[in-house]
Structures are given as structure tokens and as C-alpha cells.
């Protein structure tokens, strides 16, 4: 829902032809990004596009689950999920990041009951890396063995 980077930038090394699935307001479906131009994209915006995602403003982990396991696999396709960038310049730490988060969350959920104290915080887009606004408080209660 809240990717840590608000924008990704790439410089075109050659002229790049871009073809859209739907026409732009001016009717065009093809463009050329000239060599040397900088292109920006926002994972936060891309993750909220209703043309790509079912209920884009809702937390819905099932959108990433394989279809044969009852999910929808909405992230499959041409760089729909941009949390770690994509293509040849995708984040080298992506798999480590996923492994790290899974290990931490599995440990926390196994050992503790977790309860937010107050409403969940809104994202703070003031810095290059997104974090929570304010001081979110959470109560951890050790699970009984």
C-alpha cells in the first residue's frame, strides 16, 4: 500500500517507442521517448491505478496469490507492481527484502499478539523514503506457550 520510494527515475540510452493500450485524450497511442530524456514513475501511484488493480485503495494480499491457490495474480504482467523497480535495473535486494520481512513477521506473529493503539498512521511523503506520520504506537503481548 505504501512503497518506501515515491519515485523511480531512468535515463533513456536510446530513442524508446512506447505504445499505449488505450488512446490518450489527444487520440495518440504511440510516443517516442528521446535518447537522453529522464523518465519518472511512482510506485505509489502505479499501485493505486483502478485500470490495473481490483479495489486499488484496499489492503488485499490475495491480489498477489497464484490463481491455482485461489488468488488473482494481479501483479503479473508488464511491471504492474513497482515496489522494487523492474527490468534490468530492478532492486538487487528484492528477494533478500522479502525474505527478511517474512522472517521478522513470522517471528513476531508467532511470539506476540499485536494491537495498534489508535488509528493506523498516514504515510509521510515529505522525505525521499516514505515512513509513517507521527509516532504510531503498537502494543505487543507475549503469547502463551
C-alpha positions in Angstrom: 0.0 0.0 0.0 2.8 2.4 0.8 6.0 1.7 -1.1 9.1 3.3 0.5 10.3 5.1 -2.6 8.0 7.8 -4.1 9.6 7.8 -7.5 12.0 5.9 -9.7 14.0 7.6 -12.5 15.6 6.2 -15.6 17.5 7.9 -18.4 16.8 6.7 -22.0 20.0 5.5 -23.6 18.3 5.2 -27.0 15.1 6.5 -28.5 12.3 4.3 -27.0 9.0 3.7 -28.7 6.1 3.5 -26.3 2.7 2.1 -27.3 -0.3 2.5 -25.0 -3.2 0.1 -24.6 -5.7 3.0 -24.7 -5.6 6.3 -26.5 -4.6 9.4 -24.7 -7.0 12.4 -24.6 -5.5 13.7 -27.8 -6.1 10.3 -29.5 -2.4 9.2 -29.7 -1.5 5.6 -28.8 2.3 5.8 -29.7 5.1 8.1 -28.5 8.9 8.3 -28.6 10.9 8.9 -25.5 14.0 10.7 -27.0 17.5 9.5 -26.1 18.8 11.4 -23.1 15.4 12.1 -21.6 14.7 11.2 -18.0 11.5 9.2 -17.2 9.9 9.2 -13.8 7.4 6.7 -12.4 5.8 6.5 -9.0 5.3 3.1 -7.4 2.7 4.7 -5.0 0.6 6.0 -7.9 1.1 2.8 -10.0 -0.2 0.7 -7.1 -3.4 2.7 -6.9 -4.5 2.6 -10.6 -8.1 1.3 -10.9 -7.3 0.3 -14.5 -4.8 -2.2 -13.2 -5.9 -3.3 -9.7 -9.2 -4.5 -8.2 -10.0 -2.2 -5.3 -6.7 -0.4 -5.5 -7.2 1.6 -2.2 -7.8 -1.6 -0.2 -5.2 -3.8 1.6 -5.7 -7.1 -0.2 -2.8 -9.6 -0.2 -4.9 -12.1 -2.2 -4.3 -10.0 -5.3 -0.7 -11.4 -5.3 -1.6 -15.0 -4.7 -1.3 -17.5 -7.5 -4.6 -18.3 -9.3 -4.3 -22.0 -8.7 -4.2 -21.2 -4.9 -7.4 -19.1 -5.1 -5.8 -15.7 -5.7 -5.9 -13.4 -8.7 -2.2 -12.8 -9.5 -3.0 -9.2 -10.4 0.7 -8.3 -10.2 1.6 -10.4 -13.2 2.3 -8.5 -16.4 4.4 -5.6 -17.5 5.7 -4.1 -14.3 2.4 -3.7 -12.6 4.0 -3.9 -9.1 6.9 -1.4 -9.0 7.8 -1.6 -5.3 11.3 -2.8 -6.2 11.6 -1.2 -9.7 11.8 -3.5 -12.6 13.6 -4.8 -15.6 17.4 -4.9 -15.8 17.6 -2.1 -13.1 15.3 -3.8 -10.6 16.5 -3.9 -7.0 19.1 -6.5 -6.3 17.9 -6.7 -2.8 14.3 -7.6 -3.6 14.5 -11.3 -2.7 16.5 -10.5 0.4 14.0 -7.9 1.4 11.1 -10.3 1.0 12.9 -13.0 3.0 13.8 -10.5 5.7 10.2 -9.2 6.1 8.8 -12.7 6.1 11.3 -13.9 8.8 10.6 -10.9 11.0 6.8 -11.0 10.7 6.7 -14.8 11.2 8.7 -14.4 14.4 6.6 -11.5 15.7 3.3 -13.2 14.9 4.4 -16.5 16.5 5.6 -14.9 19.7 3.3 -11.9 20.2 -0.3 -10.7 19.9 0.0 -7.2 18.2 -2.5 -4.5 18.6 -2.4 -0.9 17.3 -3.0 1.8 19.9 -5.1 4.3 17.9 -5.7 4.7 14.2 -3.1 3.5 11.7 -0.8 6.3 10.6 -0.9 8.0 7.3 2.2 7.9 5.0 4.6 10.8 5.3 5.7 11.8 1.7 8.0 14.7 2.9 11.2 12.6 2.6 12.7 10.6 -0.3 11.8 7.4 1.7 8.2 7.1 2.9 7.6 6.5 6.5 4.6 6.9 8.9 3.4 10.3 10.1 3.7 11.0 13.8 4.6 8.3 16.3 2.5 5.2 15.7 2.1 3.1 18.9 1.7 -0.7 19.0 1.1 -3.0 22.0 2.9 -6.3 22.0 1.6 -9.0 24.3 3.6 -12.2 24.6 1.7 -15.3 23.5 1.3 -18.1 26.0 3.3 -21.2 25.1 
